[in-house]
């Protein structure tokens, strides 16, 4: 996959927003992909590539921040003190607000029929990949996929995610939706390949 350019848009999913926000080095607590996502956002902004979010991704990110912070802080000092945990939660929430102030809010309208079509896309492809078992992503993921396909104004559209509903179906999504999936597992190597990181 090529590096983002002025002619591209990257939609960040809720997990990525949360990973970006959890950075508490003094407590040795950091989201799994915090620095990588931070670097991607900074370089994309530097290259004038559009990094964006939707209102429902923002709501999901804010709603799930505490849960992810608890998971990330297992075994640390945060886990043992409610007061320290609340201070750190507030710091992470501030980082999330800072992220949303730096990236672009976009509306990604899509119809119920388009969401149903996305649901059918997953049912059909997951049945093939999983020996007849079907998977259906969350409503927000379906909206994100259908809405990103409909987005006008950028020739290249991508979704930054570690969600298996996106990453496991990246070739099929590209073929049927013309949306590239930027997998977090590949992002570090892609940053190096693009010359964005040494």
C-alpha positions in Angstrom: 0.0 0.0 0.0 1.2 3.5 -0.9 1.6 6.3 1.7 -1.3 8.7 2.2 -1.2 11.8 0.1 -3.2 15.0 -0.3 -5.6 13.1 -2.5 -6.4 10.5 0.2 -8.5 10.2 3.3 -7.9 7.8 6.2 -10.8 7.1 8.6 -9.5 6.1 12.0 -11.7 3.5 13.8 -12.5 3.7 17.5 -9.8 1.2 18.6 -7.2 3.4 17.0 -8.5 6.5 18.7 -8.3 4.7 22.1 -4.8 3.3 21.5 -3.6 6.8 20.6 -5.1 8.2 23.8 -3.6 5.8 26.3 -0.1 7.1 26.9 0.9 7.2 30.5 4.7 6.6 30.5 5.2 7.6 34.1 3.0 4.6 35.0 4.4 2.4 32.3 1.0 2.1 30.7 0.7 2.6 27.0 -1.8 1.4 24.4 -0.4 -1.3 22.2 -0.1 1.0 19.1 0.1 4.4 20.7 3.4 5.6 19.3 2.8 4.1 15.9 -0.6 5.7 15.5 0.8 9.0 16.8 3.6 8.9 14.2 1.1 8.1 11.4 -1.2 11.0 12.4 1.7 13.4 12.6 3.3 12.4 9.3 -0.1 12.4 7.5 -0.8 15.9 8.8 2.7 16.9 7.6 2.0 15.5 4.2 -1.4 17.2 4.1 -3.2 13.9 3.9 -6.7 13.9 5.4 -7.0 12.0 8.7 -10.7 11.8 9.8 -13.3 10.5 12.2 -17.1 10.3 12.3 -19.4 11.3 15.2 -20.3 7.7 15.9 -16.6 6.7 16.0 -15.9 9.5 18.4 -18.8 8.4 20.7 -17.6 4.8 20.6 -14.1 5.8 21.4 -15.1 7.9 24.4 -17.5 5.2 25.6 -14.8 2.5 25.5 -11.8 4.4 26.8 -12.1 3.4 30.4 -12.5 -0.3 29.6 -9.3 -0.3 27.5 -7.4 1.8 30.1 -8.3 -0.9 32.7 -7.1 -3.6 30.4 -3.9 -1.7 29.6 -3.1 -1.0 33.3 -3.4 -4.5 34.6 -0.5 -5.1 37.0 0.5 -1.5 37.2 0.1 1.1 40.0 -3.1 2.4 38.3 -4.9 -0.8 39.1 -4.3 -0.4 42.8 -5.5 3.2 43.3 -8.9 4.6 42.2 -7.7 8.1 42.7 -4.6 7.6 40.4 -6.8 5.7 37.9 -9.2 8.6 37.7 -6.4 11.2 37.2 -5.0 9.0 34.4 -8.4 8.5 32.9 -8.8 12.2 32.7 -5.3 12.6 31.1 -6.2 9.9 28.5 -9.5 11.6 27.8 -7.6 14.9 27.3 -5.3 13.1 24.8 -8.4 11.8 23.0 -9.9 15.3 22.8 -6.6 16.6 21.5 -6.6 13.9 18.8 -10.1 14.8 17.7 -9.1 18.5 17.6 -6.2 17.6 15.2 -8.1 15.4 12.8 -11.0 16.2 10.6 -14.6 15.4 11.5 -16.5 14.0 8.5 -20.1 12.9 7.8 -20.3 9.6 6.0 -23.9 9.2 5.1 -25.1 5.8 4.0 -28.6 4.3 3.7 -30.0 1.4 5.6 -29.8 -0.6 2.4 -26.1 0.1 2.1 -25.6 -1.0 5.7 -27.6 -4.2 4.9 -25.5 -4.8 1.8 -22.3 -4.5 4.0 -23.8 -7.0 6.4 -24.5 -9.4 3.5 -20.9 -8.8 2.3 -19.6 -10.1 5.6 -22.0 -12.9 5.9 -21.1 -14.2 2.4 -17.3 -13.8 2.8 -17.1 -15.0 6.4 -19.1 -18.2 5.5 -16.5 -18.9 2.8 -13.5 -18.2 5.1 -14.9 -19.9 8.3 -16.3 -23.1 7.0 -19.9 -22.0 6.9 -19.8 -19.9 10.1 -20.8 -16.3 9.5 -19.6 -13.2 11.3 -21.2 -9.8 11.4 -19.3 -6.7 12.6 -20.8 -4.0 14.8 -23.3 -1.5 13.3 -20.6 1.2 13.5 -18.1 -0.9 11.5 -20.8 -1.5 8.9 -21.6 2.2 8.7 -17.9 3.1 8.5 -17.4 0.7 5.6 -20.5 1.8 3.6 -20.0 5.5 4.4 -16.3 5.4 3.5 -17.2 3.9 0.1 -19.6 6.8 -0.5 -17.2 9.5 0.5 -16.5 12.0 -2.2 -13.6 14.4 -2.5 -10.7 12.0 -2.1 -9.6 9.5 -4.7 -8.0 7.1 -2.2 -10.0 6.0 0.8 -8.7 3.9 3.6 -9.6 2.8 7.1 -6.9 2.5 9.8 -7.9 -0.5 12.0 -6.7 -3.5 13.9 -10.3 -5.0 13.7 -10.4 -8.4 12.1 -13.6 -7.5 10.4 -11.6 -5.1 8.3 -8.1 -6.7 8.2 -9.2 -10.3 7.4 -11.2 -9.1 4.5 -8.9 -6.4 3.2 -8.6 -7.8 -0.4 -12.4 -8.3 -0.7 -13.1 -4.9 0.7 -10.7 -3.3 -1.8 -12.3 -5.2 -4.6 -15.9 -4.6 -3.7 -15.8 -1.2 -1.9 -12.6 0.4 -3.3 -11.5 1.1 0.3 -8.0 0.2 1.4 -7.6 -1.3 4.9 -4.5 0.0 6.7 -3.8 -2.8 9.2 -2.2 -1.7 12.4 -0.1 -4.9 12.4 1.5 -3.7 9.1 1.7 0.0 9.9 5.1 0.1 11.6 6.7 -1.6 8.5 4.7 0.6 6.1 6.0 3.8 7.9 9.5 2.6 7.4 8.8 1.6 3.7 7.3 5.0 3.0 10.4 6.7 4.5 8.2 8.2 7.3 10.2 6.5 10.0 13.7 5.1 10.4 
